[in-house]
């Protein structure tokens, strides 16, 4: 099965096991985008003003009563997180994990996952094109920068999709010197895989990005993509700076989202399981700090 065929009903673990995808997630997206009227509603809720209103609700004390049900439904292990009393659902969503729960090994030969995610990887052609779920993209469209895009011809794009149950802080995948962050305004569509039938989210959604140049000259762009309910991407260092692999870069506020990592042709090669699973139409469950590529 190729990644352009019907949606699989499972994720793949790093050990090759299949993990069922909650059916309700697919059913809701299908229902909301199944006709013109509901698609119109989704365009409204994908706007910035709706995200701001939703964040206000989720920051209220009343929303704290949703936390226990959300934890049970999504099987979240709270023992992995720093203990505290949450004052709102938004406060819970920004929870911090214990370092021991996401171990990693610093290495200039490794590309580490910046986040918990469901991962896919796509080769970038020599003319900067790639395809996600049958939707064609160019690196120039995603980066909104035709000049910068040329550096990634023949490289790879790692698509790291965070769902609601994932840890929503993220770290730097490599060490090096980062550029100032660049903000690209846009919509806030859901990043669920089914949305690709209706919108080219990675050239339409709001995005923030920076480019990291490693000590040996490799180019790595890290881009956060806003999504439904994510009206705010919070990066700790917006200016140019020296950064270190494993150092926290920032966090998303309420909602699922995506991080895109682009590497040039002469640097990091994807791990074989990610390449194989993507080719078979599966997303791979990856935790922050796990190796996703190397050289």
N, C-alpha and C positions, 0 to 999 in steps of 0.2 A: 504493500500500500504506500503510495507517495503522499507527501504532505499537502497535496492539493485535493485529495479525495475526501470522503466524508469524515466527520470528526470522530476520533477514537473515543472509546468509553473509559479509557484508562490512561494514567500517567505511567512512566517507567521510573523505578528507583535506580540508584547507582549500582545496585547489585543485580539489576535486570528484572526484578520482580515487577508485576503489574499492580497498580494501585487504582481502584475505581474512582472515577470522577463523579461527584454528587450529581445525580440526574436533574435535580431541581435547578441547578445553576444553568444548564443548557436550556431547560424548558422555559425559564423566565426570559432569557435573552431572545429565544425564538418568538415568544409571545409578544414581547415589546417591539420587535422589529418586523413582525409578520405582515403588517399592512401600513398604508400611508398615514392613517390617523395616529396610530401608536408610535410610528417613526417620528411624526411631528412632535409628539409629547417628549420623546427621548431627546430630540434636538433642544427642546426647552430646558430639560433637566441637565443637559450637557453644557449649559452656559455658566459663565463665571458668577452671575448673581445667585443662581441656584446653589452653587457650591458654597458661597458665602453664607447663605441662609441655612443650609444643612449644617455647616460648621458651627453656627450659633446654637442650633438645637442640640447638637452633639456635645457642646461645651457646657450645657446646663446641668445642674445637679440632678434633675429628674432622669437624665440619660444614663446616670450611673447604675440605675436599676436594670439596664439592659445587659450589663457586663456578665453576670453569672450565666444567663441563658446563652449568650454568645460563646462563652468559654466551653460550655457543655456541648453545644451543637457542633463546634469546630474542633473539639478534642484538643484544646490548647493546654499544654502542661505548664501551669503557673509556677511550678517549682523551679523552672529554668530562668525565671525572671526575678529581678530585685523586688523584695517584698515592700509593699506600700499600700496605703488606702487610696483608692481611686475616687476623685471628686466628680468625675464625669466620664462618659464613654470616650471622649476625645483624650482625656488624661490616660485612660487605659490603653488606647490605641498607640500612644507614644511611649508605652512602657519600655524600660531598658532591660536588656537581657544580662545574665551573669556571664562574664568572660569565659568561664569554664564550660558553658553550654555551646559555645561556638569556637572551638580551638582552631588554630591555623598555624602554619609554618612559613615564616618569611623566607622568600627565595627570589632572587632576580631572574631565575629560570622559569618561574611559574606565574601564570595568570590566575588569580584567585577570584572566586565569585564575590562581588561586592555585597550580595544580599541573599536572603532566603528567596527562593523563586521556583518557578517551573521554566526550565531553560530549553531553548532551541538555538541552533547555530546555522548560519547561512553563508555560503561563499559569495564574495563580491567579485563580479566579473572584471575584466580589464577595462570595460567601459563604465564601471561604477554602478552596474545594475544588479539587483537581486530580487527575489520573489518570496513573499510571505503569504501562505494560504491562497496562492493564485493571484495575489495582488502585486503588480510590478512596482518597484520603487527604484529610485536612484539615490546614491549617497548624497548628492547635491540637494535633493528635495528634503531628505531627513535632516541634514545639517543646516539647510538653508544657506549654503555657502559653496558655490561651484569650485572655487579655488582650493579650499581645504579638502574637498572631496577627492581630489586627484591623488592625494597621498595614500588613499585606501584601496586603489585599484588592485585587484588580485588578492586582497586580504579577506577577513571574515567579519561578520556581524553576529554578536551574541545577543539574543533577545531573551531577557530575564524578566519574566512576568510574575509580579507579586499578587497573590490573592489575599482576601480579607484576613485569613487566618495566619498569614506569614508575619514574621518580624519585620517592621517597616523602617528600621534604621539601616544605613548602608555605609560601606567603608571603601577606601581606595584599593583597587585590585592590583596596583603596581606602585613602586616608588618612582619619583621623578619630579620634574618641575612642571607645575600646572599653569595653564593660562588663566586669565580672568574668566569667570563664568559668563556665559552668554544666554540671555533670556529670549525665547521665541514665543510670542503670544499665540493662542489658538483655542480650539474647543476642548471639552473635557469628556469625550466619549469613553464608554467602558472599554477596557483592553481585553475583555474576554475573547478567545479565538473566534467565536462565531460572528463577532462584529465585522470581521474582514469581508463578509458578504455584502456589507452595506456602507462601509466607510474605510478610507485609507488612513487609519488612525495615526500612523507614524509620520505622516506629513501634514496632518490636520490638527492634532492635539497640541496643547501647550507643552513646551519643552525647555529644559535648561541643560547646558553642556559646557564641558571644558576639555581641553586636550592636554595630555600628560606626555612629556618627552622623558624617557628613561635615561639613565646614565650612559647607556650604549647607543642612544639615538633612536630607539623604537618609538613609534607614535601610537598612542592609545587614546581614543576619545571616549569619554563616559558621559552619557546623556540620560537625564531623568525625564520621564514622560508623564505628565499629569493625566488623570483619568477621572471617570465618574466619581464624584464625591471628593476628589483630591484637588481642592482649589489652591493648595499651597505646597510648594516644594521648599524645604528648609535646608539650605546648605550652610555649613558652619564657616567656611572661608570662601568668599566670593571673588577675592582678588587673586592675582598671580602669587604663587608661593611654592616652596619646596614641600612635598607631601610624601608620606611613607605608607607602604603597603600595610594594610590592617588598621590604619588610623581611621577613625570615623569621619566620614565626609558630610553626612547629614541625615535627614529623615523625611518621610512623607507624613502628611496629616491624613485624616480619615479617608479610607477608600483603597481599592486595589490600584496598582499602577505597574509601570515597567521601567527597567533600566536597560539601555542599549549600550553595549561595549563594542567599539570598532577597533580592529587592530590592522596594521599594515601588512603587506605581503611578506616581508622579510623578518617578521618577529614571531608572535605566538601562534602555534597550531592548536586547533581544538582537540580535546580529548576524544578518543574514538567512540566512546559510548554516546556522547552528545551528537556526534555526526551521524552515527548509525540510527539512533532513536529518532532524530529529526527526519532523516530520510524515509523512515517507516511511518511517519506521521504522529510520533509521540513527543510530548514534552517530558523532560526529565526533572525529577524532584532534586533540587540542589540546595544546600544550606550555605549561609554566609561563611566565607573562609575556605570552602572546598576548592580544590584545583579544577579549573575548567579548561585550561590550556597550558602549553609549555613550549620549550625550545631546547 
